């Protein structure tokens, strides 16, 4: 079963979450996808990671996403144009955005959308 949303709590109880605002689930995309969203707590050095998987779970892409936030640990936003080069047409993909711990690489937050490459 695929995880499509994951949150954790900080030691003081604040919820660390990612929300992809666009594109919506089921959106058809071509050679790029514009992804926009928010984070409840800015990640370490304002960096998130994206991962692209096909339905079989094969990783098709990975890269960084920069968060804009007014201060360390404050809520923030992201907007990134992600390339889909080399992904065949009519492929269903899952675009996952992760906040990973700088200390140990563990997952702190995740959101995902299902997209169709045309």
Backbone bond lengths (Angstrom), bond angles and torsions (degrees), N, CA, C in turn:
res aa  C-N    CA-C-N  psi(-1)  N-CA   C-N-CA  omega(-1)  CA-C   N-CA-C  phi
1 X - - - 1.457 - - 1.529 109.28 -
2 X 1.297 116.41 133.61 1.465 122.92 -177.05 1.526 110.45 -84.65
3 X 1.334 115.94 132.73 1.463 121.19 174.39 1.527 107.22 -81.32
4 X 1.331 116.79 126.35 1.459 119.93 179.84 1.519 112.57 -112.38
5 X 1.335 117.04 -10.41 1.450 120.48 177.45 1.521 108.00 -155.99
6 X 1.336 116.44 136.59 1.454 120.94 -178.31 1.520 108.21 -150.66
7 X 1.318 116.61 134.72 1.463 121.67 177.53 1.526 108.83 -132.66
8 X 1.320 115.85 159.25 1.464 121.96 172.40 1.523 107.79 -135.28
9 X 1.321 115.48 167.74 1.458 120.97 177.94 1.528 109.24 -111.23
10 X 1.312 115.07 143.91 1.463 120.72 174.97 1.533 108.07 -76.85
11 X 1.334 117.90 168.13 1.473 119.67 178.49 1.532 113.81 -55.88
12 X 1.348 116.86 -28.94 1.470 118.61 179.28 1.527 113.26 -91.30
13 X 1.356 116.94 7.07 1.459 121.02 174.19 1.521 116.32 94.84
14 X 1.323 118.30 -3.02 1.468 119.77 177.74 1.532 109.29 -70.01
15 X 1.327 116.51 141.31 1.466 121.23 -179.52 1.524 109.54 -88.31
16 X 1.334 115.10 129.11 1.462 122.43 177.25 1.527 106.76 -97.79
17 X 1.345 116.66 114.60 1.460 120.22 -176.98 1.523 110.92 -141.02
18 X 1.338 114.19 159.83 1.466 123.60 174.22 1.515 106.69 -123.58
19 X 1.321 117.15 137.64 1.460 120.46 174.85 1.519 109.32 -129.84
20 X 1.333 116.22 117.73 1.460 121.37 173.89 1.526 106.74 -81.03
21 X 1.329 116.11 116.71 1.468 121.78 -179.12 1.533 110.77 -84.97
22 X 1.321 116.81 -35.86 1.468 121.77 176.06 1.523 107.54 -154.96
23 X 1.307 117.61 146.98 1.466 128.57 6.06 1.535 111.07 -79.20
24 X 1.333 115.30 165.54 1.456 121.70 177.45 1.523 110.05 -81.99
25 X 1.320 115.95 157.69 1.464 121.06 174.08 1.528 109.94 -52.17
26 X 1.324 116.09 137.68 1.461 121.39 176.47 1.521 115.01 85.98
27 X 1.330 117.64 -0.60 1.463 121.23 -179.81 1.525 110.19 -64.59
28 X 1.351 115.38 139.09 1.460 120.34 173.59 1.520 108.52 -87.60
29 X 1.330 115.71 133.60 1.463 121.98 -177.34 1.519 108.66 -128.92
30 X 1.331 116.43 163.11 1.466 119.84 179.67 1.522 109.65 -117.19
31 X 1.321 118.26 -117.12 1.460 119.96 -174.11 1.521 114.73 -82.50
32 X 1.326 117.34 -12.75 1.465 123.29 176.37 1.523 108.43 -141.46
33 X 1.331 115.82 157.82 1.460 120.57 170.42 1.524 107.91 -133.24
34 X 1.328 115.29 129.65 1.465 121.18 175.65 1.515 107.38 -88.73
35 X 1.333 116.65 119.50 1.461 120.71 179.89 1.525 108.83 -114.53
36 X 1.336 115.69 133.65 1.460 122.93 -179.13 1.515 108.43 -132.02
37 X 1.326 116.21 142.66 1.447 117.83 178.98 1.510 113.12 -172.95
38 X 1.330 113.75 -169.89 1.455 121.22 -176.61 1.529 110.31 -133.61
39 X 1.310 114.87 158.04 1.464 122.51 171.47 1.526 107.30 -127.23
40 X 1.327 115.89 143.78 1.468 119.38 179.47 1.521 111.21 -77.63
41 X 1.346 115.79 -28.50 1.471 122.53 179.31 1.525 106.77 -137.61
42 X 1.314 117.19 122.35 1.465 119.75 179.80 1.528 110.38 -58.63
43 X 1.327 117.10 136.18 1.465 120.40 -178.66 1.525 112.27 -75.19
44 X 1.323 115.91 169.90 1.459 122.46 177.62 1.523 109.56 -53.73
45 X 1.322 116.74 128.23 1.462 124.50 -178.71 1.526 112.78 52.95
46 X 1.327 116.92 25.01 1.472 123.95 177.30 1.523 113.13 56.84
47 X 1.331 117.48 34.75 1.458 121.18 -178.94 1.521 112.54 -120.05
48 X 1.328 114.89 125.51 1.452 123.08 169.20 1.524 107.60 -107.96
49 X 1.323 117.00 172.58 1.469 121.68 174.82 1.511 108.67 -127.67
50 X 1.348 116.20 143.97 1.463 119.10 171.87 1.521 108.54 -110.73
51 X 1.318 114.44 149.97 1.454 123.22 176.79 1.514 107.37 -134.74
52 X 1.326 116.54 139.36 1.461 121.76 176.99 1.526 107.57 -117.96
53 X 1.335 115.53 127.54 1.461 121.84 179.88 1.521 109.51 -126.01
54 X 1.343 116.34 149.78 1.458 119.54 170.53 1.529 108.25 -88.44
55 X 1.333 116.84 -179.48 1.469 120.00 -176.09 1.525 112.97 -65.79
56 X 1.325 117.05 -23.16 1.467 120.71 178.51 1.533 112.16 -83.19
57 X 1.342 116.50 -4.73 1.454 120.19 179.43 1.514 114.43 91.71
58 X 1.339 117.29 7.55 1.467 120.80 177.30 1.525 109.70 -75.53
59 X 1.326 116.85 132.65 1.465 120.76 178.30 1.521 109.16 -77.35
60 X 1.345 115.78 124.71 1.465 121.83 -178.39 1.519 112.75 -108.95
61 X 1.325 117.46 -12.79 1.456 120.38 -179.16 1.511 111.25 -169.14
62 X 1.316 115.20 155.90 1.466 121.96 178.31 1.525 107.97 -156.44
63 X 1.322 116.71 148.86 1.456 119.76 177.43 1.515 111.50 -179.40
64 X 1.337 115.84 178.27 1.465 121.19 -178.25 1.531 112.53 -92.00
65 X 1.303 114.93 155.63 1.469 122.83 171.66 1.520 106.51 -133.26
66 X 1.320 116.84 128.59 1.459 121.95 179.79 1.523 110.29 -93.09
67 X 1.316 115.59 134.25 1.464 122.91 177.64 1.524 108.49 -99.07
68 X 1.317 115.73 140.06 1.456 121.94 173.12 1.526 107.19 -103.97
69 X 1.329 115.86 121.52 1.467 121.19 -179.79 1.516 108.71 -143.74
70 X 1.342 117.50 147.72 1.463 120.32 -177.45 1.518 113.99 -71.84
71 X 1.346 116.98 -20.53 1.458 119.57 -177.41 1.522 108.91 -160.61
72 X 1.318 116.51 162.31 1.461 122.56 177.81 1.532 109.65 -57.17
73 X 1.327 116.35 126.67 1.455 120.83 177.00 1.513 115.49 79.22
74 X 1.341 117.50 0.18 1.463 121.17 179.03 1.535 109.57 -81.32
75 X 1.331 117.69 163.20 1.457 119.25 172.42 1.523 109.78 -60.66
76 X 1.335 116.33 152.40 1.457 119.89 -177.93 1.513 112.17 -149.48
77 X 1.327 114.82 179.24 1.463 122.16 179.88 1.519 109.16 -131.10
78 X 1.331 115.23 161.06 1.459 120.58 173.72 1.514 109.50 -142.05
79 X 1.324 114.87 151.29 1.457 123.12 177.38 1.522 106.40 -150.49
80 X 1.316 116.24 116.60 1.462 120.45 -173.69 1.521 110.25 -141.09
81 X 1.329 116.17 137.76 1.459 122.56 173.50 1.526 106.83 -95.66
82 X 1.329 116.14 113.47 1.458 121.71 -173.69 1.524 109.94 -104.83
83 X 1.341 117.61 125.63 1.468 120.49 -179.81 1.528 111.51 -75.24
84 X 1.326 114.94 143.69 1.465 121.38 178.50 1.523 110.77 -119.11
85 X 1.331 117.12 22.80 1.467 122.23 -177.95 1.523 110.56 -55.96
86 X 1.304 115.55 136.90 1.456 121.05 175.98 1.522 114.47 87.04
87 X 1.325 117.93 -5.67 1.465 119.84 177.40 1.529 107.51 -89.97
88 X 1.328 117.70 120.85 1.468 120.70 -175.65 1.530 112.77 -62.52
89 X 1.340 115.33 149.88 1.464 121.37 175.23 1.521 109.47 -59.24
90 X 1.321 115.74 151.77 1.469 124.37 179.94 1.528 113.02 67.25
91 X 1.330 116.48 21.42 1.461 120.98 174.67 1.521 108.92 -94.16
92 X 1.321 116.39 130.12 1.458 121.20 172.63 1.525 106.94 -85.90
93 X 1.326 115.58 128.35 1.466 120.42 -179.21 1.523 110.17 -125.13
94 X 1.314 113.88 159.79 1.456 121.73 173.07 1.516 106.93 -118.10
95 X 1.328 115.91 119.58 1.451 122.30 175.99 1.527 106.92 -97.18
96 X 1.329 115.65 113.90 1.465 121.56 -179.48 1.523 109.36 -110.44
97 X 1.320 115.73 136.72 1.459 120.97 173.96 1.518 107.53 -114.92
98 X 1.338 115.51 125.65 1.461 122.50 -173.87 1.522 110.85 -117.18
99 X 1.321 115.43 143.56 1.467 122.97 164.26 1.523 104.20 -107.71
100 X 1.325 116.23 112.49 1.456 121.93 -176.65 1.529 110.29 -108.00
101 X 1.306 116.05 140.77 1.460 121.64 179.38 1.524 110.45 -64.07
102 X 1.326 116.71 128.82 1.466 120.63 175.85 1.525 110.10 -70.11
103 X 1.310 117.50 -24.24 1.464 121.12 -177.43 1.522 112.58 -74.77
104 X 1.351 116.65 -44.01 1.469 118.31 -173.63 1.528 114.83 -138.72
105 X 1.334 117.53 3.55 1.462 120.51 177.78 1.514 114.64 78.91
106 X 1.328 117.48 2.93 1.469 119.62 -179.37 1.532 110.64 -70.28
107 X 1.326 115.62 156.68 1.457 122.17 -179.05 1.520 109.61 -78.28
108 X 1.352 115.73 125.42 1.458 121.21 177.80 1.523 111.57 -101.78
109 X 1.349 116.50 -34.50 1.465 121.46 179.29 1.519 108.33 -160.44
110 X 1.338 115.08 154.44 1.463 120.72 -179.05 1.522 108.69 -155.22
111 X 1.317 115.93 143.88 1.460 121.93 165.74 1.517 106.35 -139.70
112 X 1.342 116.81 152.92 1.454 121.28 -176.18 1.519 110.64 -145.26
113 X 1.336 114.74 152.00 1.462 121.49 172.24 1.529 108.07 -132.13
114 X 1.338 113.82 148.83 1.454 122.28 176.84 1.524 107.64 -98.08
115 X 1.331 117.26 126.39 1.459 122.79 -175.78 1.529 110.11 -128.99
116 X 1.341 116.52 158.72 1.458 120.93 176.43 1.520 108.74 -118.62
117 X 1.330 116.02 121.60 1.469 121.25 178.69 1.527 108.13 -81.07
118 X 1.314 115.98 127.44 1.481 121.56 179.41 1.501 110.88 -115.16
